[in-house]
Each structure stands twice: as C-alpha cells, then as structure tokens.
Amino acid sequence: MKLGKKFSITEFASAYEKKGCNVTSTCTALGINRKTFYKWREKYSALDEALKEKEDALLDFAESKLYEHISNGDITSLIFLLKTKGKSRGYVETIQNDVTVNQFEEFMKTFRDDK
C-alpha cells in the first residue's frame, strides 16, 4: 500500500524512526506537511500501528540508557527514576507552603466602618 502514491508504510515508518519519532523532522524529510501526517496516521491503522511500534522502541532505548547511567553511578538519573517510577513507594516531591498573615491587617479587620 502506498501513502499518497509516494511512500509505503514501511518507508514512512523508517523515516519516522530515523528522525527520532519527531513529526516535524519526518514531514520535512518526506516533503509533506503535518496535517497530511496526522491525516494518514488516522486514516491508515497499519501506519498508526507501525508508528506506535517505533515510538515504543524509542522509549525502550531511552529507558535502557537511563538504566546504564544509573548503573554507572549517575545520581541525577537515579533521582529521576525514583521520582517517576517510585511514586508508589513514596518517592515524590512535596511542596511546603508557609503562609504568613500580616497581624496589623488582621487587627484592622476587627474595626468595622459602622456608619
């Protein structure tokens, strides 16, 4: 099957993979616009599935690199992993808000303007 009489699904997915699953870069490489990209992705379920596989593969690759960094002692990568994958175990950031009230303003509220 050809997409727009130009590309096979395999060719399109390959270009998408080579461009790091970046829509704009893929469109530029293929000489199409973003609207066409999304139209074809919606119209052709086989294309959508092929692109999802490329996206999953890219995510798998990024996760493997993250684990490599953690194995090499990269503390920033370790903290990132714990904050994103360790939430269920309590590895979350909390924000503490200290609210102070101006005592003079509170005192002035006790005096009403009763006319």
Secondary structure, DSSP 8 states (H G I E B T S, - for coil): -EETTTEEHHHHHHHHHHTTT-HHHHHHHHT--HHHHHHHHHH-HHHHHHHHHHHHHHHHHHHHHHHHHHHTT-HHHHHHHHHHH-GGGT------------HHHHHHHTS----
